[in-house]
Amino acid sequence: MTEKAFVHRITLGGGLARVFAMFTPLGERAWAPGWSPEFLDPAGGRTREGMVFRTGEGADETLWTCTEWRPAEHRVRYVRVSPATRFGFVNVTCRKLEPGRTEAEVGYRFVALNPDGEAWLEGFTAAAFAEMIEGWRPLVDAWLEAHPGETVAH
């Protein structure tokens, strides 16, 4: 089966702990329009290794689990499966650049599960991935600016 993987970095206007929290399921809910995970375990959505949640519906339904949760290292890894098309891995690592500036490195790797997944992967290009991640920058920065000093529960 076909696979594709890309990594992109963005610089965000917040401290390390605040920015890292934005890349948890609860954190992403704060800034990502339409992101509405259904938490299966734990029900409250606290990020931990082994947590399970669901997003999307129909052919876009995706089941997620956190396979690596390293908050002291500002690193998290999720495994996700969209049974109709693809299996994927999502890695996020944050690092402090200077006070109030943090770099988030986001990596995705997808493996097609069938011909529909192969077709989906055709549109998953380096340019499309970079555009998606760059689109997160103004959303995260806007939330951080609107909520000074606040860190999302995770």
Secondary structure per residue as TSV (DSSP state, phi and psi in degrees):
chain	resnum	aa	ss	phi	psi
A	1	M	-	360.0	157.5
A	2	T	-	-78.8	145.3
A	3	E	E	-138.0	153.8
A	4	K	E	-142.3	147.0
A	5	A	E	-142.7	139.4
A	6	F	E	-143.0	152.2
A	7	V	E	-130.7	139.7
A	8	H	E	-143.4	145.5
A	9	R	E	-116.0	140.0
A	10	I	E	-131.3	149.1
A	11	T	E	-102.8	129.5
A	12	L	E	-119.2	152.9
A	13	G	S	-91.0	61.8
A	14	G	S	-158.2	165.0
A	15	G	-	-69.6	163.3
A	16	L	H	-55.3	-51.3
A	17	A	H	-65.1	-40.7
A	18	R	H	-66.1	-43.0
A	19	V	H	-68.1	-45.3
A	20	F	H	-57.5	-40.4
A	21	A	H	-61.1	-23.6
A	22	M	T	-71.2	-13.5
A	23	F	T	-104.8	23.5
A	24	T	S	-102.5	163.7
A	25	P	H	-57.4	-42.2
A	26	L	H	-68.8	-38.8
A	27	G	H	-64.3	-43.4
A	28	E	H	-65.1	-32.0
A	29	R	H	-60.0	-28.2
A	30	A	H	-70.0	-29.9
A	31	W	H	-123.3	-17.1
A	32	A	S	-96.7	111.3
A	33	P	T	-57.7	131.3
A	34	G	T	83.6	-6.8
A	35	W	-	-78.7	111.7
A	36	S	-	-141.1	74.0
A	37	P	-	-66.0	144.3
A	38	E	E	-98.4	112.7
A	39	F	E	-82.5	120.1
A	40	L	E	-95.7	-38.2
A	41	D	E	-163.1	118.7
A	42	P	S	-74.7	153.1
A	43	A	T	-60.0	-29.8
A	44	G	T	-81.2	-9.3
A	45	G	-	84.7	11.1
A	46	R	-	-61.3	130.9
A	47	T	-	-73.6	129.3
A	48	R	-	-162.0	159.0
A	49	E	T	-59.3	134.6
A	50	G	T	90.9	-7.3
A	51	M	-	-59.7	152.2
A	52	V	E	-133.4	132.3
A	53	F	E	-148.1	165.8
A	54	R	E	-127.3	143.3
A	55	T	E	-133.2	163.7
A	56	G	-	69.9	-177.7
A	57	E	-	-155.1	164.7
A	58	G	G	59.4	-135.3
A	59	A	G	-65.9	-19.1
A	60	D	G	-95.9	4.3
A	61	E	-	-59.2	133.8
A	62	T	E	-133.4	131.3
A	63	L	E	-103.0	134.4
A	64	W	E	-124.2	151.4
A	65	T	E	-142.8	150.5
A	66	C	E	-92.4	119.0
A	67	T	E	-101.4	-14.9
A	68	E	E	-148.3	119.7
A	69	W	E	-126.1	104.5
A	70	R	E	-126.2	70.5
A	71	P	G	-61.9	-31.6
A	72	A	G	-66.3	-25.8
A	73	E	G	-101.7	0.9
A	74	H	T	55.7	49.6
A	75	R	E	-139.1	137.6
A	76	V	E	-144.4	148.0
A	77	R	E	-134.4	132.4
A	78	Y	E	-118.2	147.0
A	79	V	E	-114.4	137.5
A	80	R	E	-137.8	145.1
A	81	V	E	-133.5	127.6
A	82	S	E	-105.0	95.2
A	83	P	T	-54.4	-26.3
A	84	A	T	-74.9	-17.8
A	85	T	T	-145.3	-41.9
A	86	R	E	-154.9	159.0
A	87	F	E	-117.4	140.6
A	88	G	E	-146.8	164.3
A	89	F	E	-127.4	138.0
A	90	V	E	-128.0	124.4
A	91	N	E	-119.9	134.3
A	92	V	E	-131.4	128.6
A	93	T	E	-131.0	130.6
A	94	C	E	-113.7	145.4
A	95	R	E	-142.7	143.9
A	96	K	E	-72.3	132.1
A	97	L	E	-97.9	-46.9
A	98	E	E	-163.6	169.7
A	99	P	T	-54.6	127.3
A	100	G	T	79.0	7.8
A	101	R	E	-134.7	129.3
A	102	T	E	-133.9	138.7
A	103	E	E	-97.5	130.9
A	104	A	E	-110.4	123.3
A	105	E	E	-102.7	120.8
A	106	V	E	-118.0	125.4
A	107	G	E	-123.5	135.5
A	108	Y	E	-123.0	141.9
A	109	R	E	-136.1	126.7
A	110	F	E	-122.2	144.9
A	111	V	E	-122.7	127.1
A	112	A	E	-69.7	139.3
A	113	L	-	-98.0	-14.2
A	114	N	S	-169.4	-178.5
A	115	P	H	-58.7	-34.7
A	116	D	H	-64.4	-38.0
A	117	G	H	-66.4	-38.2
A	118	E	H	-60.4	-43.4
A	119	A	H	-64.6	-40.6
A	120	W	H	-62.6	-42.5
A	121	L	H	-64.3	-27.0
A	122	E	H	-57.1	-36.3
A	123	G	T	-85.1	-7.5
A	124	F	-	-88.5	84.4
A	125	T	-	-104.0	166.2
A	126	A	H	-59.2	-41.5
A	127	A	H	-66.2	-42.6
A	128	A	H	-65.3	-39.6
A	129	F	H	-65.1	-47.8
A	130	A	H	-59.7	-40.9
A	131	E	H	-63.2	-41.3
A	132	M	H	-61.2	-49.7
A	133	I	H	-67.3	-41.2
A	134	E	H	-60.4	-32.4
A	135	G	H	-65.7	-22.3
A	136	W	H	-73.3	-30.4
A	137	R	H	-53.9	-54.6
A	138	P	H	-65.8	-30.0
A	139	L	H	-69.7	-46.6
A	140	V	H	-66.4	-46.8
A	141	D	H	-60.1	-38.8
A	142	A	H	-63.9	-41.8
A	143	W	H	-65.5	-45.5
A	144	L	H	-60.4	-41.1
A	145	E	H	-68.2	-37.9
A	146	A	H	-75.4	-15.9
A	147	H	S	-128.6	62.3
A	148	P	T	-59.4	133.5
A	149	G	T	78.9	-7.0
A	150	E	-	-91.9	138.3
A	151	T	-	-117.2	130.0
A	152	V	-	-65.7	139.0
A	153	A	-	-62.1	142.6
A	154	H	-	-146.7	360.0
